[in-house]
Amino acid sequence: MKKQVFDFNGIDINNMNSYKYIDLKKQYSHIRGYHGCRPLSLDTYYENGIVPINKNDALKLALSLFHNDRISEDKIAGVFNSHWMSLTDSQKYVWLTLTRDELIDHCGNYLIYGSEFICGMAAELFCQERLKKGTPTIFHCDVPIEKIPSDYLEDINERIQSGDGNNCGFKVFGAINRDEIIECEHPTKILDPLNGYTPYYYRPDRIS
């Protein structure tokens, strides 16, 4: 099949016929998905793609974010190992949403604080303020249909046919390859679900 990308933002939500009979498996080769994060550098994403959480890399990130005169490397390593043991298989996948608005209006924690794993560590170490480094980023990705588990694909299809693209997160097998990243954006106003959905304003010239 020639590349055919389904983009929920491209449908006419007021015209039921534009989405009621969509069959993703038969009509499309890819789905436009959105991944939210707060990377310290974009270079690794454009070199390696968006990869599942890796123990060694996650520990390096935790040490670079949290280590200071008050929090020792041993303390960080102990908290890290405890959280890693509690990490479920599902949490080790790459996750995306069907719309960018979901990340900005409902799941802004990924853009403001980064991964849930690192955020959980910060809460235990009482250093959440150190998470606001890097740049809030939404990656726009063309995800091959075959990378999406069948049960998630069926759920996405049902939601699309109902005209609802919200609350529609999905995981993928493996990584999002670098050539599947179409573009990225850096939102400056994000609703913070960990702070009563108070608007958070990102300013590149300062951290907070």
N, C-alpha and C positions, 0 to 999 in steps of 0.2 A: 504493500500500500504506500502511495506517495504520502509524505508527511502531511498529516491533517491534525491541527492542534485545537482542542476544545478550550475555549476561554470563557468562563462564566460571565465575565464582565462584558462579553460581546453579545450576549443574548438580550432580547427585548423582554424584560420582565413583565411588561403590560400585555404582551401577546402570548397567550398560552401555547399557541401552535409553534412558537419558536423554541420551546423546550420540552413540551409534554411527550413528544415521541422520540426524543434523543436516545440513541443506543450507542454508548461509548465504544464498546467492543467492535461493533460493526462499522461505525462511521468515522472513528478517529484512531490515530496512531499515538497521539500524545495528549496530555492534559496540562494546561498551564497551572502551576502550583507556586506557592509563595512560602519562603522560608525566612523566619525572623531570627536575628541574632545581634550581638554587640561585639564584633571582632576588634582586636587590637590592630590587626592589619588585614587588608583585603587580599594581599598577595597570595597567601596560602590557599584561599578559595579558588583563585583563578589558576593556580598551579595544580592543585589536587582535587578540586571540586568540593562538594559538601559531603563530608564523610561521617560515618557513625562515630559515636564517642569512643575514644581509645584511652585505655587506662594510663599509659605513660604520658601521652600528650595532655590529658586532663590533669594529671598531677603536676606537670610542669606549669600549666596555666594557673593552677591553684597557688603554687609557690610564688609565681611572679606577681599575683594579685595580692596575696595575704601576708607574705613574710615581711615582718618589720621588727622593731625592737621589742614590741609587746607580744608578738605571736611568733614562736620559734618554728623552724622547719619540722622538728619532731612533733610538735602539737598539730601542725597542719597535716602531716602524714598520718597521724593517728585518726583524726577526724575524716580524712579522705578515705582511709581503708574501711572505716565503719560505714560510711555512706556508700562506698563501692559495693560492699557485701549486700547492701539492701537494694541495690539497683536491680530492677526487673529486666527481663529480656526485652520486653516491649519498649522500655526506656532507652535501649541501646540502638534503636533504629533512627534514621533520619526522618523527621516529620515535616509536613507542609500543610498549608491551608489552601482552600479553593479560591479564596478572595484575599486581597491585600488588606481590605478594610477590617477583616476579622483580626488581623495582627495589630492594627492601630487602635481599634475601638474596644476589643474584647480580650486580646492576648498580648497586651503591650509589655508584660513582664519580660518577654524574651528580648524585646528591643531595648528595654531600659536596664535590665540586670543581667542579661545573658541566659545561659542554660539553667534549667531547674536544678540540676545536680550541683553546679557551682554556687547557685543561690542558696541552696539548702545548707551547704558548708558555711557560707558567710553568716547565715542566721545563727548557727551553732557557735561560731567564732566571734559573734557580735561585731562584725565589721562590714555590714551591708553597704556602707558608704563607699567602700573600695571597689564596688562592682561597677560604678558609673565611670568606667574608663572605656576607651574605644569609641566606636561610632555605631549608633543604631542603624541597622541595615536590613532591608528586605531584598532578598534575591528573587527575581522572577525566573522561573525554570520551566522548561518544556520537558515533562516527565513521560517517558515511554510507558504506554499502557501496561506492558508486561512486567514492569517493575513494581506495580501496585498489587498487593495481595487481593485475591478474588473477592473476599468478603468485603473489603474496604471499597473495591471498585463497584460492587453491587450497591453498597450504601450510598456512594457518591452519585451513582446513576439515579437512584430513587429520589434523592434530595434535589437533583437537577430537574427531574420530571415534575417535582412539586413546586419548582420555582424558588427553592430555598438554598442559598449558597453559604449561609452562615453556620457556625458551629460544625464545620465540616473539615476536621483535621484528618490527615491520612499519612500512613508510613509507607516507606518504599524498601524494597530489597536492595541491599548494598548502598552504594553512594550515588549522589547526583554528580555525574561527570562534569568536568569543567566546560565542555562544549554544550552541555544542556542548560547552563546558566545563560540566560538571554540578556539580562541587564540587572542592575541593582539601583536602589534608591535609598535615601537617608532622611526619613521623616523627622520633622522638627517638633511636631505636636503629637503626643501619644498619651492615651488614657492609661493610667496605672491601676490595674486591678488589685494590686497589693496595697494600695493606698486609697481605697474607696473610689476608684476611677477618677481621681483628681488628674487634671491634665499635667503632663510632664513636658517641659520645653527643653529640647536639646539645642545647645549653643556650642558650635565647634570651637569657640575661643575660650571655653572654660569647662571644667568638669563639675557636673551636678545638674 
